[in-house]
Amino acid sequence: MSRVLVTGGSRGIGRAICLRIATDALARGTLPKIVVTATGASSDLQDVVAALRELGAEATAAPGDLNDPSFPARLVAQAGEFCGGLDAVVHNAGGAIAGSLLKTKVQDWDTVFAVNCRAFFLLGVAAHRPLRQSKGVLCAIGSSAAETVQPYLNAYAPAKAALKMLVQQMAYEWGPHGIRVNCVSPGLTLSRSTESVLNDPKEQERTGAQIPLRRIGYPEDVAGVVAFVLGPDAAYLTGENINVDGGLRHIGTESLLNGGSADWAAHDAARLRPESA
Ligand SMILES: NC(=O)c1ccc[n+]([C@@H]2O[C@H](COP(=O)([O-])OP(=O)(O)OC[C@H]3O[C@@H](n4cnc5c(N)ncnc54)[C@H](OP(=O)(O)O)[C@@H]3O)[C@@H](O)[C@H]2O)c1
């Protein structure tokens, strides 16, 4: 899998996925061609493109808002042109506008569903032709929140649950076309979206101590499993969701998040910022 489109690749988990895909392709002796997206042409996005080129990959940035329903098709066309076809699309862009259900605005609900779930549908439809040609792979980045109730994840948890079902629907319809579709679901992973509560090493340790594997997750943990899902060892895997959460969902995240001093409500409110915010 060397011709890949990665959404939300400017930082955190998406950045780690980009770097892992490039490293693996180069180790196999193939030239990675990677198109990376984020909302805007930020320095983060430029930085990951530079890091990929430094590794030896061909890489380009294609910024745009995945809440715009016309963007996924344009993005896939641009990626296909840059890469000369597509072997995989990883939809990692996502996030929450967290709060209680009673205070959730309709527009925020729609924004969260659009980026986390609808965009994967639109990317998949747009990429169907090139992926059918390459016998390629679609990979969605879900969340352990799709399976466990967590405080304030009003629209986000339902959107990730819908994403998981969409993966199964796509796998069923497009398996006969040679396209595999899977979901990789992180647990609590250190990234910008969680750093407001996890950047303090003490808080990382306290939180990690309650997780069965006794640590929080890192973007590279997720990237490694994405690499497996895209690779030949997963050739007979489709319609699946793989949780990469250190066992977090087995302990119930509400007790984990409420057990510490961190202000999770403030943290969550700072995630995805919609126009209405
Ligand atoms: N971190 C965790 O603990 C955790 C846990 C479970 C699941 N996840 C999932 O893992 C994925 C990555 O998480 P992360 O923590 O690494 O996220 P992050 O650091 O917040 O990065 C999110 C990425 O998505 C992009 N993005 C967000 N909204 C977008 C939009 N409307 N259009 C285009 N790009 C958009 C961002 O672009 P900009 O840089 O331009 O904003 C950024 O590149 C997400 O799907 C998230 O839901 C994360």
Ligand as a Chemical Component Dictionary entry (heavy atoms), coordinates in Angstrom:
data_LIG
# 
_chem_comp.id                   LIG 
_chem_comp.type                 NON-POLYMER 
_chem_comp.pdbx_formal_charge   0 
_chem_comp.three_letter_code    LIG 
# 
loop_
_chem_comp_atom.comp_id 
_chem_comp_atom.atom_id 
_chem_comp_atom.alt_atom_id 
_chem_comp_atom.type_symbol 
_chem_comp_atom.charge 
_chem_comp_atom.model_Cartn_x 
_chem_comp_atom.model_Cartn_y 
_chem_comp_atom.model_Cartn_z 
_chem_comp_atom.pdbx_ordinal 
LIG N1  N1  N 0  -6.870  11.208 20.772 1  
LIG C1  C1  C 0  -7.719  10.332 21.292 2  
LIG O1  O1  O 0  -7.701  10.052 22.512 3  
LIG C2  C2  C 0  -8.723  9.650  20.403 4  
LIG C3  C3  C 0  -9.513  8.629  20.965 5  
LIG C4  C4  C 0  -10.425 7.964  20.175 6  
LIG C5  C5  C 0  -10.565 8.306  18.845 7  
LIG N2  N2  N 1  -9.819  9.302  18.307 8  
LIG C6  C6  C 0  -10.008 9.617  16.883 9  
LIG O2  O2  O 0  -8.762  9.576  16.228 10 
LIG C7  C7  C 0  -8.752  10.546 15.177 11 
LIG C8  C8  C 0  -7.545  11.459 15.349 12 
LIG O3  O3  O 0  -7.571  11.991 16.645 13 
LIG P1  P1  P 0  -6.442  12.995 17.197 14 
LIG O4  O4  O 0  -6.625  13.041 18.656 15 
LIG O5  O5  O -1 -5.122  12.667 16.621 16 
LIG O6  O6  O 0  -6.994  14.361 16.580 17 
LIG P2  P2  P 0  -6.386  15.839 16.491 18 
LIG O7  O7  O 0  -5.011  15.919 17.049 19 
LIG O8  O8  O 0  -7.439  16.732 17.031 20 
LIG O9  O9  O 0  -6.294  16.024 14.892 21 
LIG C9  C9  C 0  -7.479  15.988 14.157 22 
LIG C10 C10 C 0  -7.133  16.085 12.691 23 
LIG O10 O10 O 0  -8.369  16.095 11.947 24 
LIG C11 C11 C 0  -8.422  17.262 11.155 25 
LIG N3  N3  N 0  -9.809  17.713 11.022 26 
LIG C12 C12 C 0  -10.691 17.934 12.025 27 
LIG N4  N4  N 0  -11.872 18.368 11.503 28 
LIG C13 C13 C 0  -11.699 18.413 10.156 29 
LIG C14 C14 C 0  -12.535 18.800 9.081  30 
LIG N5  N5  N 0  -13.780 19.233 9.266  31 
LIG N6  N6  N 0  -12.046 18.730 7.812  32 
LIG C15 C15 C 0  -10.770 18.311 7.592  33 
LIG N7  N7  N 0  -9.924  17.930 8.569  34 
LIG C16 C16 C 0  -10.396 17.997 9.853  35 
LIG C17 C17 C 0  -7.537  18.279 11.882 36 
LIG O11 O11 O 0  -7.128  19.291 10.995 37 
LIG P3  P3  P 0  -6.626  20.736 11.569 38 
LIG O12 O12 O 0  -5.241  20.509 12.060 39 
LIG O13 O13 O 0  -6.659  21.642 10.383 40 
LIG O14 O14 O 0  -7.579  21.110 12.649 41 
LIG C18 C18 C 0  -6.395  17.367 12.337 42 
LIG O15 O15 O 0  -5.509  17.113 11.262 43 
LIG C19 C19 C 0  -10.095 11.266 15.238 44 
LIG O16 O16 O 0  -10.994 10.676 14.327 45 
LIG C20 C20 C 0  -10.555 11.026 16.656 46 
LIG O17 O17 O 0  -11.960 11.082 16.784 47 
LIG C21 C21 C 0  -8.882  9.986  19.059 48 
# 
loop_
_chem_comp_bond.comp_id 
_chem_comp_bond.atom_id_1 
_chem_comp_bond.atom_id_2 
_chem_comp_bond.value_order 
_chem_comp_bond.pdbx_ordinal 
LIG N1  C1  SING 1  
LIG C1  O1  DOUB 2  
LIG C1  C2  SING 3  
LIG C2  C3  SING 4  
LIG C2  C21 DOUB 5  
LIG C3  C4  DOUB 6  
LIG C4  C5  SING 7  
LIG C5  N2  DOUB 8  
LIG N2  C6  SING 9  
LIG N2  C21 SING 10 
LIG C6  O2  SING 11 
LIG C6  C20 SING 12 
LIG O2  C7  SING 13 
LIG C7  C8  SING 14 
LIG C7  C19 SING 15 
LIG C8  O3  SING 16 
LIG O3  P1  SING 17 
LIG P1  O4  DOUB 18 
LIG P1  O5  SING 19 
LIG P1  O6  SING 20 
LIG O6  P2  SING 21 
LIG P2  O7  DOUB 22 
LIG P2  O8  SING 23 
LIG P2  O9  SING 24 
LIG O9  C9  SING 25 
LIG C9  C10 SING 26 
LIG C10 O10 SING 27 
LIG C10 C18 SING 28 
LIG O10 C11 SING 29 
LIG C11 N3  SING 30 
LIG C11 C17 SING 31 
LIG N3  C12 SING 32 
LIG N3  C16 SING 33 
LIG C12 N4  DOUB 34 
LIG N4  C13 SING 35 
LIG C13 C14 SING 36 
LIG C13 C16 DOUB 37 
LIG C14 N5  SING 38 
LIG C14 N6  DOUB 39 
LIG N6  C15 SING 40 
LIG C15 N7  DOUB 41 
LIG N7  C16 SING 42 
LIG C17 O11 SING 43 
LIG C17 C18 SING 44 
LIG O11 P3  SING 45 
LIG P3  O12 DOUB 46 
LIG P3  O13 SING 47 
LIG P3  O14 SING 48 
LIG C18 O15 SING 49 
LIG C19 O16 SING 50 
LIG C19 C20 SING 51 
LIG C20 O17 SING 52 
# 
